């Protein structure tokens, strides 16, 4: 998701999306440790998306 799309969302939606991504990352880390993760590169993509969301949340907090 692009930053411009995230800026159009409200704060509650962004916070919910952050929680969703945190849960997804947790599951992916467990799968990776057990050797069951099919796409290890996806972890990096999800982490970057989380960082984008947190950046937009901090922008909106100002």
N, C-alpha and C positions, 0 to 999 in steps of 0.2 A: 504494500500500500504506500502511496506517495505521501509526502509531507503535506502537500496542498490539500489532499483529501482528508487527512487527519485534522487539519486546522478548521475544516468545516464542521467537525463533530463537536458535541458539547463535552464538558468535563466528565460527567458521569459515565458517558459511553466510553470515553478514553480510559477511565479508571477500570471499568469492567473488562475492556479489551486487554489491559495490562495484566489483570488477574488471570485472564484466560491464557495469555501467553506464558505467564509464570508457571501455570499448571502444565502446559504443553512442554515447556523446557524441562521441567522436573521429570515427566514421563520419558522424554527423549534421553535424558542423562541416564536414567535407570536402564533403558533399553540398550544404550551404548555400552554400559558396564557389563551387561549380560551377553553382549555380542549379537543382539537381535535387531539393531537399528539398521534399516535398509539404506538410508541416505544420510551419511554422517555430515555432509556439507549443509544439510538443512538446518542444523543447529546454529551455524553462523548466520544464516539468513534470518532465522527467528530472533536471534539476539539483536541483530541490527534493527529489525522492525520494532522490537521492544524499546531500543534506544531512541528511535524516532518518536515513538509515542511519548516517552518520558520527556524528551526535548520540547515537544509541543505543549505538554502539560505545564512545564516550567515557564514557557512563553506566556501561556494564558494566566499564570499565577501573578504575573507582573501587573 
